[in-house]
Amino acid sequence: MDAFELLKKDHEKVSGIFEKLEPTTERGVKTREELFAQLKQELEIHAQIEEQIFYPVLKQAQETRDITLEAYEEHHVVKELLAELDALAKDDETWGAKLTVLKENVEHHVEEEEGEMFSGARDVLSSEQIEELGARMEAAKQEQKKAMAAS
């Protein structure tokens, strides 16, 4: 499993959830709750596999160190927004505005990751490393999903 393909698929899945979630209104509380739960799970698992498996390797290389440090910080902001959205009533008038800010942050992060970071990563990683990282991230994703389903 190619690490870049795996991460891009995650990005596309999250984008699809945002597309369904963004047009919801305060009246669609149940739909908002269900879609937000999916979004939160996808983003949490994605961030975790990147932070535990992908980013540490990229942080070691001088060429990708700065963009990786920035990515950790962007994840921090996304996690803060997710926690705020989770705590906020889904029919609160500010919920949609906060969701838009989250979406903009995620889109910016994805753009940098798929552009500058992936480009740099292709320069510092061998094709074997890219496959091995992909396999490790895929396995970690499955473990996380199992753990979330069990809880």
DSSP file with accessible surface (Angstrom, degrees, kcal/mol):
  #  RESIDUE AA STRUCTURE BP1 BP2  ACC     N-H-->O    O-->H-N    N-H-->O    O-->H-N    TCO  KAPPA ALPHA  PHI   PSI    X-CA   Y-CA   Z-CA
    1    1 A M              0   0   85      0, 0.0   134,-0.4     0, 0.0   133,-0.3   0.000 360.0 360.0 360.0 119.0    0.0    0.0    0.0
    2    2 A D     >  -     0   0   47    132,-0.2     4,-2.4     1,-0.1     5,-0.2  -0.539 360.0-140.8 -69.0 124.9    1.5    3.3   -1.2
    3    3 A A  H  > S+     0   0    0    127,-1.1     4,-2.3    -2,-0.3     5,-0.2   0.885 100.7  50.6 -56.4 -41.0    1.6    5.7    1.8
    4    4 A F  H  > S+     0   0    1      1,-0.2     4,-2.5     2,-0.2    -1,-0.2   0.903 110.1  49.1 -67.7 -40.2    0.6    8.7   -0.4
    5    5 A E  H  > S+     0   0   89      2,-0.2     4,-2.4     1,-0.2    -1,-0.2   0.910 110.5  51.4 -64.5 -42.8   -2.3    6.9   -2.0
    6    6 A L  H  X S+     0   0    2     -4,-2.4     4,-1.9     1,-0.2    -2,-0.2   0.946 112.9  44.5 -59.2 -47.6   -3.6    5.8    1.5
    7    7 A L  H  X S+     0   0    0     -4,-2.3     4,-2.4     1,-0.2    -2,-0.2   0.902 111.8  52.6 -67.1 -38.5   -3.4    9.4    2.8
    8    8 A K  H  X S+     0   0   57     -4,-2.5     4,-2.5     1,-0.2    -1,-0.2   0.901 107.2  52.5 -64.1 -39.3   -5.0   10.8   -0.4
    9    9 A K  H  X S+     0   0  120     -4,-2.4     4,-2.3     1,-0.2    -1,-0.2   0.907 109.4  49.7 -61.6 -42.0   -7.9    8.4    0.0
   10   10 A D  H  X S+     0   0    4     -4,-1.9     4,-2.5     2,-0.2     5,-0.2   0.922 109.7  51.4 -60.2 -45.1   -8.4    9.5    3.5
   11   11 A H  H  X S+     0   0   13     -4,-2.4     4,-2.4     1,-0.2    -2,-0.2   0.913 110.6  48.4 -59.4 -43.1   -8.4   13.2    2.4
   12   12 A E  H  X S+     0   0  129     -4,-2.5     4,-2.2     2,-0.2    -1,-0.2   0.893 110.4  51.3 -65.6 -39.3  -11.0   12.4   -0.3
   13   13 A K  H  X S+     0   0  102     -4,-2.3     4,-1.9     2,-0.2    -2,-0.2   0.936 111.5  46.9 -63.3 -45.5  -13.2   10.6    2.2
   14   14 A V  H  X S+     0   0    5     -4,-2.5     4,-2.6     1,-0.2    -2,-0.2   0.919 110.3  53.4 -62.8 -42.2  -13.1   13.5    4.7
   15   15 A S  H  X S+     0   0   47     -4,-2.4     4,-2.2     1,-0.2    -1,-0.2   0.904 107.4  51.8 -59.4 -41.9  -13.8   16.0    1.8
   16   16 A G  H  X S+     0   0   27     -4,-2.2     4,-1.4     2,-0.2    -1,-0.2   0.884 109.0  49.5 -63.3 -38.9  -16.9   13.9    1.0
   17   17 A I  H  X S+     0   0    7     -4,-1.9     4,-2.5     1,-0.2     3,-0.3   0.928 109.3  52.1 -67.3 -43.0  -18.2   14.1    4.6
   18   18 A F  H  X S+     0   0    3     -4,-2.6     4,-3.1     1,-0.2    -2,-0.2   0.905 105.2  56.6 -57.7 -41.9  -17.6   17.8    4.7
   19   19 A E  H  < S+     0   0  132     -4,-2.2    -1,-0.2     1,-0.2    -2,-0.2   0.858 113.6  39.3 -59.6 -36.4  -19.7   18.2    1.4
   20   20 A K  H  < S+     0   0  133     -4,-1.4    -1,-0.2    -3,-0.3    -2,-0.2   0.828 120.1  45.6 -79.1 -35.3  -22.6   16.4    3.1
   21   21 A L  H >< S+     0   0    0     -4,-2.5     3,-1.7     1,-0.2    -2,-0.2   0.884  99.6  65.7 -78.9 -39.2  -22.2   18.1    6.5
   22   22 A E  T 3< S+     0   0   68     -4,-3.1    -1,-0.2     1,-0.3    -3,-0.1   0.869  98.6  51.0 -58.5 -41.7  -21.7   21.7    5.5
   23   23 A P  T 3  S+     0   0   94      0, 0.0    -1,-0.3     0, 0.0    -2,-0.1   0.586  86.2 111.2 -77.0  -2.5  -25.2   22.4    4.0
   24   24 A T    <   -     0   0   25     -3,-1.7     2,-0.2    -4,-0.2    -3,-0.0  -0.283  55.4-150.3 -67.3 157.3  -26.9   21.0    7.1
   25   25 A T    >   -     0   0   54      1,-0.0     3,-1.7    71,-0.0     7,-0.2  -0.664  34.3 -89.5-120.6 178.0  -28.8   23.5    9.3
   26   26 A E  T 3  S+     0   0   78      1,-0.3     3,-0.4    -2,-0.2    -2,-0.1   0.752 125.0  60.2 -58.6 -25.4  -29.7   23.9   12.9
   27   27 A R  T 3  S+     0   0  219      1,-0.2     2,-0.7     2,-0.1     3,-0.3   0.723  92.3  67.2 -76.5 -21.0  -32.9   21.9   12.1
   28   28 A G    <>  +     0   0   21     -3,-1.7     4,-2.8     1,-0.2    -1,-0.2  -0.284  59.1 143.9 -95.2  51.2  -30.9   18.9   11.0
   29   29 A V  H  >  +     0   0   41     -2,-0.7     4,-2.8    -3,-0.4    -1,-0.2   0.906  69.8  48.8 -58.6 -46.8  -29.5   18.0   14.4
   30   30 A K  H  > S+     0   0  136     -3,-0.3     4,-2.4     2,-0.2    -1,-0.2   0.935 114.0  46.0 -61.7 -46.7  -29.6   14.2   13.9
   31   31 A T  H  > S+     0   0   70      1,-0.2     4,-2.8     2,-0.2     5,-0.3   0.922 113.1  50.8 -61.5 -44.6  -28.0   14.4   10.5
   32   32 A R  H  X S+     0   0    7     -4,-2.8     4,-2.8     1,-0.2     5,-0.2   0.916 110.2  49.7 -58.4 -45.8  -25.3   16.8   11.9
   33   33 A E  H  X S+     0   0   92     -4,-2.8     4,-2.2    -5,-0.2    -1,-0.2   0.924 113.7  44.8 -61.6 -45.4  -24.6   14.5   14.8
   34   34 A E  H  X S+     0   0  101     -4,-2.4     4,-1.8     2,-0.2    -2,-0.2   0.934 117.4  43.1 -65.5 -48.4  -24.2   11.4   12.6
   35   35 A L  H  X S+     0   0   17     -4,-2.8     4,-2.7     1,-0.2    -2,-0.2   0.894 113.8  51.5 -66.3 -39.2  -22.1   13.1    9.9
   36   36 A F  H  X S+     0   0    3     -4,-2.8     4,-3.2    -5,-0.3     5,-0.2   0.907 106.8  54.0 -65.3 -38.5  -20.0   14.9   12.5
   37   37 A A  H  X S+     0   0   57     -4,-2.2     4,-2.3    -5,-0.2    -1,-0.2   0.923 111.3  46.0 -60.3 -41.9  -19.3   11.6   14.4
   38   38 A Q  H  X S+     0   0   91     -4,-1.8     4,-2.6     2,-0.2    -2,-0.2   0.933 114.0  48.2 -63.6 -47.1  -18.0   10.1   11.1
   39   39 A L  H  X S+     0   0    0     -4,-2.7     4,-2.7     2,-0.2     5,-0.3   0.934 111.7  49.3 -59.5 -47.6  -15.9   13.2   10.3
   40   40 A K  H  X S+     0   0   45     -4,-3.2     4,-2.6     1,-0.2     5,-0.2   0.923 112.1  48.2 -60.9 -45.2  -14.4   13.3   13.8
   41   41 A Q  H  X S+     0   0   66     -4,-2.3     4,-2.5    -5,-0.2     5,-0.3   0.941 112.9  47.7 -62.4 -47.7  -13.5    9.6   13.7
   42   42 A E  H  X S+     0   0   14     -4,-2.6     4,-2.5     1,-0.2    -2,-0.2   0.925 115.0  45.2 -59.5 -46.5  -11.9    9.9   10.2
   43   43 A L  H  X S+     0   0   17     -4,-2.7     4,-2.7    -5,-0.2     5,-0.2   0.899 113.1  50.2 -67.1 -39.1   -9.9   12.9   11.2
   44   44 A E  H  X S+     0   0   64     -4,-2.6     4,-2.2    -5,-0.3    -2,-0.2   0.938 114.4  43.1 -65.7 -45.6   -8.8   11.5   14.5
   45   45 A I  H  X S+     0   0    1     -4,-2.5     4,-2.5    -5,-0.2     5,-0.3   0.938 115.1  50.2 -65.0 -44.6   -7.6    8.2   13.0
   46   46 A H  H  X S+     0   0   11     -4,-2.5     4,-2.1    -5,-0.3    -2,-0.2   0.938 112.2  46.5 -59.4 -48.3   -5.9   10.0   10.1
   47   47 A A  H  X S+     0   0    9     -4,-2.7     4,-2.9     1,-0.2     5,-0.2   0.912 111.6  52.9 -61.7 -41.0   -4.1   12.4   12.4
   48   48 A Q  H  X S+     0   0   56     -4,-2.2     4,-2.5    -5,-0.2     5,-0.3   0.932 109.8  45.5 -64.2 -45.6   -3.0    9.5   14.7
   49   49 A I  H  X>S+     0   0    0     -4,-2.5     4,-2.0     1,-0.2     5,-1.3   0.884 115.2  48.6 -68.3 -34.0   -1.5    7.4   11.9
   50   50 A E  I  <>S+     0   0    0     -4,-2.1     5,-3.5    -5,-0.3    -2,-0.2   0.948 115.1  44.0 -66.9 -46.3    0.3   10.4   10.4
   51   51 A E  I  <5S+     0   0   43     -4,-2.9    -2,-0.2    -5,-0.2    -1,-0.2   0.831 121.5  38.1 -70.2 -31.6    1.7   11.5   13.8
   52   52 A Q  I  <5S+     0   0  110     -4,-2.5    -1,-0.2    -5,-0.2    -2,-0.2   0.793 135.4  10.4 -89.4 -29.0    2.8    8.1   14.9
   53   53 A I  I  X5S+     0   0   14     -4,-2.0     4,-0.7    -5,-0.3    -3,-0.2   0.797 127.6  35.9-118.5 -51.2    4.1    6.6   11.7
   54   54 A F  I  ><S+     0   0    0     -5,-1.3     4,-1.6     1,-0.1     3,-0.5   0.959 113.6  47.6 -79.5 -53.2    4.4    9.1    8.8
   55   55 A Y  H  ><S+     0   0    0     -5,-3.5     4,-2.8     1,-0.2     5,-0.2   0.876 103.2  60.0 -62.6 -41.5    5.6   12.4   10.3
   56   56 A P  H  > S+     0   0   45      0, 0.0     4,-0.9     0, 0.0    -1,-0.2   0.899 107.4  47.9 -56.4 -36.2    8.4   11.0   12.6
   57   57 A V  H >X S+     0   0   33     -4,-0.7     4,-0.6    -3,-0.5     3,-0.5   0.929 114.8  44.9 -67.9 -43.6   10.2    9.6    9.5
   58   58 A L  H >< S+     0   0    0     -4,-1.6     3,-0.7     1,-0.2     6,-0.4   0.819 105.1  62.1 -71.1 -29.3    9.8   12.9    7.6
   59   59 A K  H 3< S+     0   0   73     -4,-2.8    -1,-0.2     1,-0.2    -2,-0.2   0.795  96.5  61.0 -67.0 -26.1   10.8   15.0   10.6
   60   60 A Q  H << S+     0   0  162     -4,-0.9     2,-0.4    -3,-0.5    -1,-0.2   0.791  90.6  78.2 -71.6 -28.7   14.2   13.3   10.5
   61   61 A A  S XX S-     0   0   20     -3,-0.7     4,-1.0    -4,-0.6     3,-0.9  -0.692  76.1-140.7 -88.4 132.9   15.1   14.6    7.1
   62   62 A Q  H >> S+     0   0  143     -2,-0.4     3,-0.6     1,-0.2     4,-0.6   0.887 100.2  58.8 -56.5 -39.5   16.3   18.2    6.8
   63   63 A E  H 34 S+     0   0  138      1,-0.2    -1,-0.2     2,-0.1     4,-0.2   0.772 118.4  28.2 -64.7 -28.2   14.3   18.7    3.6
   64   64 A T  H <> S+     0   0    1     -3,-0.9     4,-1.8    -6,-0.4    -1,-0.2   0.368  93.5  96.8-115.6   4.3   10.9   17.8    5.2
   65   65 A R  H <X S+     0   0   94     -4,-1.0     4,-2.5    -3,-0.6     5,-0.2   0.945  85.1  45.3 -62.5 -51.5   11.5   18.8    8.8
   66   66 A D  H  X S+     0   0  118     -4,-0.6     4,-2.2     1,-0.2    -1,-0.2   0.923 114.0  47.5 -62.8 -45.0    9.9   22.3    8.7
   67   67 A I  H  > S+     0   0    7      1,-0.2     4,-2.0    -4,-0.2    -1,-0.2   0.869 112.7  51.3 -66.3 -32.3    6.8   21.3    6.8
   68   68 A T  H  X S+     0   0    0     -4,-1.8     4,-2.1     2,-0.2    -2,-0.2   0.924 108.3  50.0 -70.8 -43.0    6.4   18.3    9.2
   69   69 A L  H  X S+     0   0   63     -4,-2.5     4,-1.6     1,-0.2    -2,-0.2   0.912 111.6  49.9 -60.7 -40.3    6.6   20.6   12.2
   70   70 A E  H  X S+     0   0   79     -4,-2.2     4,-2.4     1,-0.2    -1,-0.2   0.905 107.0  55.0 -63.7 -40.2    4.0   22.8   10.7
   71   71 A A  H  X S+     0   0    3     -4,-2.0     4,-2.5     1,-0.2    -2,-0.2   0.897 104.1  53.8 -62.9 -39.8    1.8   19.8   10.0
   72   72 A Y  H  X S+     0   0   55     -4,-2.1     4,-1.8     1,-0.2    -1,-0.2   0.920 110.3  47.9 -58.6 -43.0    1.9   18.8   13.7
   73   73 A E  H  X S+     0   0  124     -4,-1.6     4,-2.0     2,-0.2    -2,-0.2   0.887 109.4  52.3 -66.6 -38.9    0.7   22.3   14.6
   74   74 A E  H  X S+     0   0   23     -4,-2.4     4,-2.4     1,-0.2    -1,-0.2   0.908 107.5  52.7 -64.5 -38.1   -2.1   22.2   12.0
   75   75 A H  H  X S+     0   0    8     -4,-2.5     4,-2.7     1,-0.2    -1,-0.2   0.904 105.8  55.1 -61.2 -40.5   -3.2   18.9   13.5
   76   76 A H  H  X S+     0   0   98     -4,-1.8     4,-2.1     1,-0.2    -2,-0.2   0.929 108.6  47.0 -58.8 -45.3   -3.3   20.6   16.9
   77   77 A V  H  X S+     0   0   60     -4,-2.0     4,-2.4     2,-0.2    -1,-0.2   0.923 111.9  50.6 -63.5 -43.9   -5.6   23.4   15.6
   78   78 A V  H  X S+     0   0   13     -4,-2.4     4,-2.7     1,-0.2    -2,-0.2   0.924 109.9  50.4 -61.4 -42.9   -7.9   20.8   13.9
   79   79 A K  H  X S+     0   0   87     -4,-2.7     4,-2.3     1,-0.2    -1,-0.2   0.891 109.5  51.1 -63.8 -39.2   -8.1   18.8   17.1
   80   80 A E  H  X S+     0   0   96     -4,-2.1     4,-2.3     2,-0.2    -1,-0.2   0.930 111.9  46.7 -62.0 -46.3   -9.0   21.9   19.1
   81   81 A L  H  X S+     0   0   19     -4,-2.4     4,-2.8     2,-0.2     5,-0.2   0.901 110.9  52.4 -64.3 -40.1  -11.8   22.8   16.6
   82   82 A L  H  X S+     0   0    4     -4,-2.7     4,-2.5     2,-0.2    -1,-0.2   0.926 110.1  48.5 -61.0 -43.4  -13.1   19.2   16.7
   83   83 A A  H  X S+     0   0   57     -4,-2.3     4,-2.1     2,-0.2    -2,-0.2   0.914 112.4  48.5 -64.2 -41.0  -13.3   19.3   20.5
   84   84 A E  H  X S+     0   0   82     -4,-2.3     4,-1.5     1,-0.2    -2,-0.2   0.922 113.2  47.0 -65.4 -43.1  -15.1   22.6   20.4
   85   85 A L  H  < S+     0   0    0     -4,-2.8    -2,-0.2     1,-0.2    -1,-0.2   0.881 111.1  52.5 -65.3 -38.0  -17.6   21.4   17.8
   86   86 A D  H  < S+     0   0   79     -4,-2.5    -1,-0.2    -5,-0.2    -2,-0.2   0.900 112.4  44.7 -64.2 -40.0  -18.2   18.2   19.7
   87   87 A A  H  < S+     0   0   92     -4,-2.1     2,-0.2    -5,-0.2    -1,-0.2   0.740  99.0  86.9 -77.5 -23.3  -18.9   20.2   22.9
   88   88 A L  S  < S-     0   0   40     -4,-1.5     2,-0.1    -5,-0.2    -4,-0.0  -0.546  91.2-103.9 -82.4 139.5  -21.2   22.7   21.1
   89   89 A A    >   -     0   0   53     -2,-0.2     3,-2.0     1,-0.2     6,-0.2  -0.400  26.5-130.0 -59.4 136.4  -24.9   21.9   20.7
   90   90 A K  T 3  S+     0   0   22      1,-0.3    -1,-0.2    -4,-0.1   -62,-0.1   0.643 108.3  53.3 -68.2 -13.7  -25.5   20.9   17.0
   91   91 A D  T 3  S+     0   0   96    -64,-0.1    -1,-0.3     4,-0.1     2,-0.2   0.321  79.8 121.0-101.5   9.3  -28.3   23.4   16.8
   92   92 A D    X>  -     0   0   55     -3,-2.0     3,-1.5     1,-0.1     4,-0.5  -0.501  69.6-129.7 -69.9 138.1  -26.2   26.3   18.1
   93   93 A E  T 34 S+     0   0  163      1,-0.3     4,-0.5    -2,-0.2     3,-0.2   0.753 106.8  54.0 -64.9 -20.5  -26.1   29.1   15.5
   94   94 A T  T 3> S+     0   0   68      1,-0.2     4,-2.4     2,-0.1    -1,-0.3   0.596  85.6  85.4 -88.0  -8.7  -22.3   29.3   15.7
   95   95 A W  H <> S+     0   0    0     -3,-1.5     4,-2.4     1,-0.2    -1,-0.2   0.928  89.4  47.7 -60.1 -47.3  -21.9   25.5   15.0
   96   96 A G  H  X S+     0   0   20     -4,-0.5     4,-2.1     1,-0.2    -1,-0.2   0.888 111.3  50.9 -62.2 -39.2  -22.0   25.9   11.2
   97   97 A A  H  > S+     0   0   64     -4,-0.5     4,-1.9     2,-0.2    -1,-0.2   0.922 111.1  48.0 -65.3 -41.7  -19.5   28.8   11.2
   98   98 A K  H  X S+     0   0   56     -4,-2.4     4,-2.4     1,-0.2    -2,-0.2   0.889 109.1  54.2 -66.7 -36.6  -17.1   26.8   13.4
   99   99 A L  H  X S+     0   0    2     -4,-2.4     4,-2.9    -5,-0.2    -1,-0.2   0.913 106.0  52.8 -62.7 -40.5  -17.5   23.9   11.0
  100  100 A T  H  X S+     0   0   47     -4,-2.1     4,-2.6     2,-0.2    -1,-0.2   0.915 108.5  49.9 -61.7 -41.2  -16.5   26.1    8.1
  101  101 A V  H  X S+     0   0   61     -4,-1.9     4,-2.3     2,-0.2    -1,-0.2   0.919 111.0  49.7 -64.0 -41.7  -13.4   27.2    9.9
  102  102 A L  H  X S+     0   0    0     -4,-2.4     4,-2.8     2,-0.2     5,-0.2   0.947 110.8  49.8 -60.1 -47.9  -12.5   23.5   10.5
  103  103 A K  H  X S+     0   0   38     -4,-2.9     4,-3.0     1,-0.2     5,-0.2   0.919 110.5  49.8 -59.2 -44.2  -13.1   22.7    6.8
  104  104 A E  H  X S+     0   0  114     -4,-2.6     4,-2.2     1,-0.2    -1,-0.2   0.905 111.7  48.7 -62.7 -40.2  -10.9   25.6    5.7
  105  105 A N  H  X S+     0   0   51     -4,-2.3     4,-2.3     2,-0.2    -2,-0.2   0.919 113.2  46.8 -64.8 -44.0   -8.1   24.5    8.1
  106  106 A V  H  X S+     0   0   11     -4,-2.8     4,-2.9     2,-0.2     5,-0.2   0.931 111.9  50.6 -65.2 -43.8   -8.3   20.9    6.9
  107  107 A E  H  X S+     0   0   86     -4,-3.0     4,-2.4    -5,-0.2    -2,-0.2   0.911 111.2  48.4 -61.4 -41.7   -8.3   22.0    3.2
  108  108 A H  H  X S+     0   0   79     -4,-2.2     4,-2.3    -5,-0.2     5,-0.2   0.936 112.7  48.7 -61.7 -45.2   -5.2   24.1    3.8
  109  109 A H  H  X S+     0   0   11     -4,-2.3     4,-2.8     1,-0.2    -2,-0.2   0.928 111.6  48.6 -61.7 -46.2   -3.5   21.3    5.6
  110  110 A V  H  X S+     0   0   27     -4,-2.9     4,-3.3     1,-0.2     5,-0.3   0.916 109.6  53.2 -61.4 -43.4   -4.4   18.8    2.8
  111  111 A E  H  X S+     0   0  148     -4,-2.4     4,-1.4    -5,-0.2     5,-0.3   0.931 113.6  41.9 -59.0 -46.6   -3.1   21.2    0.1
  112  112 A E  H  <>S+     0   0   43     -4,-2.3     5,-2.4     2,-0.2     6,-0.3   0.894 116.2  49.6 -67.9 -40.3    0.2   21.6    1.8
  113  113 A E  I  <>S+     0   0    2     -4,-2.8     5,-2.5    -5,-0.2     6,-0.2   0.958 114.8  41.6 -65.0 -50.7    0.5   17.9    2.6
  114  114 A E  I  <5S+     0   0   67     -4,-3.3    -1,-0.2    -5,-0.2    -2,-0.2   0.731 127.2  35.1 -71.3 -20.8   -0.3   16.7   -0.9
  115  115 A G  I  X5S+     0   0   35     -4,-1.4     4,-2.3    -5,-0.3     5,-0.2   0.784 130.4  12.1 -92.7 -91.9    1.9   19.4   -2.4
  116  116 A E  I  >5S+     0   0  122     -5,-0.3     4,-2.4     1,-0.2     5,-0.2   0.883 130.0  46.6 -60.3 -45.4    5.0   20.4   -0.6
  117  117 A M  I  ><S+     0   0    1     -5,-2.4     4,-3.0     2,-0.2    -1,-0.2   0.955 114.9  43.9 -68.1 -48.8    5.2   17.6    2.0
  118  118 A F  H  ><S+     0   0    0     -5,-2.5     4,-2.3    -6,-0.3    -1,-0.2   0.900 113.9  52.2 -63.3 -38.5    4.5   14.7   -0.5
  119  119 A S  H  X S+     0   0   67     -4,-2.3     4,-1.0     2,-0.2    -1,-0.2   0.949 113.6  43.0 -61.7 -47.5    6.9   16.2   -3.0
  120  120 A G  H >X S+     0   0   11     -4,-2.4     4,-1.4    -5,-0.2     3,-0.5   0.898 111.8  54.9 -64.4 -40.1    9.6   16.4   -0.3
  121  121 A A  H 3X S+     0   0    0     -4,-3.0     4,-2.3     1,-0.2     3,-0.2   0.885 102.6  56.1 -63.0 -37.3    8.8   13.0    1.0
  122  122 A R  H 3< S+     0   0  114     -4,-2.3    -1,-0.2     1,-0.2    -2,-0.2   0.814 107.9  50.7 -64.7 -28.1    9.3   11.5   -2.5
  123  123 A D  H << S+     0   0  128     -4,-1.0    -1,-0.2    -3,-0.5    -2,-0.2   0.806 118.6  34.9 -76.8 -30.9   12.8   13.0   -2.5
  124  124 A V  H  < S+     0   0   38     -4,-1.4     2,-0.4    -3,-0.2    -2,-0.2   0.616 109.0  68.1-102.9 -12.7   13.8   11.6    1.0
  125  125 A L  S  < S-     0   0   15     -4,-2.3     2,-0.1    -5,-0.2   -67,-0.0  -0.857  72.5-132.2-110.8 144.3   12.0    8.2    1.0
  126  126 A S     >  -     0   0   45     -2,-0.4     4,-2.3     1,-0.1     5,-0.2  -0.439  32.0-108.6 -80.6 164.2   12.7    5.1   -1.1
  127  127 A S  H  > S+     0   0   81      1,-0.2     4,-2.2     2,-0.2     5,-0.2   0.868 122.2  55.3 -63.8 -31.5    9.8    3.4   -2.8
  128  128 A E  H  > S+     0   0  131      2,-0.2     4,-2.7     1,-0.2    -1,-0.2   0.918 107.7  48.2 -65.2 -42.8   10.3    0.5   -0.3
  129  129 A Q  H  > S+     0   0   80      2,-0.2     4,-3.0     1,-0.2     5,-0.2   0.898 109.6  53.0 -63.4 -40.1    9.9    2.9    2.6
  130  130 A I  H  X S+     0   0   16     -4,-2.3     4,-2.0     1,-0.2  -127,-1.1   0.921 113.1  43.6 -62.5 -42.7    6.8    4.5    1.0
  131  131 A E  H  X S+     0   0   90     -4,-2.2     4,-2.5     2,-0.2    -2,-0.2   0.913 114.6  49.5 -66.8 -44.2    5.2    1.0    0.7
  132  132 A E  H  X S+     0   0   96     -4,-2.7     4,-2.5     2,-0.2    -2,-0.2   0.922 111.5  48.3 -65.1 -42.3    6.3    0.0    4.2
  133  133 A L  H  X S+     0   0    2     -4,-3.0     4,-2.6     1,-0.2    -1,-0.2   0.910 111.2  51.8 -63.2 -40.9    4.9    3.2    5.7
  134  134 A G  H  X S+     0   0    0     -4,-2.0     4,-2.6  -133,-0.3    -2,-0.2   0.919 109.9  48.2 -60.9 -44.2    1.6    2.7    3.8
  135  135 A A  H  X S+     0   0   53     -4,-2.5     4,-2.3  -134,-0.4    -2,-0.2   0.916 112.7  48.4 -64.4 -43.1    1.3   -0.9    5.1
  136  136 A R  H  X S+     0   0  106     -4,-2.5     4,-2.3     2,-0.2    -2,-0.2   0.906 112.8  47.8 -64.0 -41.1    2.0    0.2    8.7
  137  137 A M  H  X S+     0   0    0     -4,-2.6     4,-2.5     2,-0.2    -2,-0.2   0.911 110.8  51.4 -67.5 -39.9   -0.5    3.1    8.5
  138  138 A E  H  X S+     0   0   57     -4,-2.6     4,-2.1     2,-0.2    -2,-0.2   0.935 111.7  47.0 -61.5 -45.2   -3.2    0.8    7.0
  139  139 A A  H  X S+     0   0   59     -4,-2.3     4,-2.2     1,-0.2    -2,-0.2   0.920 112.4  49.9 -62.9 -42.6   -2.7   -1.7    9.8
  140  140 A A  H  X S+     0   0   21     -4,-2.3     4,-2.5     1,-0.2    -1,-0.2   0.883 108.3  53.6 -64.6 -37.9   -2.8    1.0   12.4
  141  141 A K  H  X S+     0   0   16     -4,-2.5     4,-2.5     2,-0.2    -1,-0.2   0.927 108.6  49.0 -61.0 -46.1   -6.0    2.4   10.9
  142  142 A Q  H  X S+     0   0   84     -4,-2.1     4,-2.2     1,-0.2    -2,-0.2   0.908 111.1  50.2 -61.8 -41.6   -7.7   -1.0   11.1
  143  143 A E  H  X S+     0   0  113     -4,-2.2     4,-2.5     1,-0.2    -1,-0.2   0.917 111.0  49.0 -61.1 -45.0   -6.6   -1.3   14.8
  144  144 A Q  H  X S+     0   0   46     -4,-2.5     4,-2.6     2,-0.2    -2,-0.2   0.908 110.6  50.0 -61.8 -44.0   -8.0    2.1   15.6
  145  145 A K  H  X S+     0   0   53     -4,-2.5     4,-2.3     2,-0.2    -1,-0.2   0.902 111.5  48.9 -63.0 -41.1  -11.3    1.3   13.9
  146  146 A K  H  X S+     0   0  135     -4,-2.2     4,-2.1     2,-0.2    -2,-0.2   0.925 111.8  49.1 -62.4 -45.3  -11.6   -1.9   15.8
  147  147 A A  H  X S+     0   0   57     -4,-2.5     4,-1.2     1,-0.2    -2,-0.2   0.901 112.6  47.4 -62.7 -40.4  -10.8   -0.2   19.1
  148  148 A M  H  < S+     0   0   52     -4,-2.6    -1,-0.2     1,-0.2    -2,-0.2   0.881 111.4  50.8 -69.2 -36.9  -13.4    2.6   18.4
  149  149 A A  H  < S+     0   0   86     -4,-2.3    -1,-0.2     1,-0.2    -2,-0.2   0.860 110.2  50.7 -68.7 -33.3  -16.1    0.0   17.5
  150  150 A A  H  <        0   0   89     -4,-2.1    -1,-0.2    -5,-0.2    -2,-0.2   0.751 360.0 360.0 -76.1 -24.7  -15.4   -1.9   20.7
  151  151 A S     <        0   0  131     -4,-1.2    -3,-0.0    -5,-0.2    -4,-0.0  -0.256 360.0 360.0 -85.8 360.0  -15.7    1.1   22.9
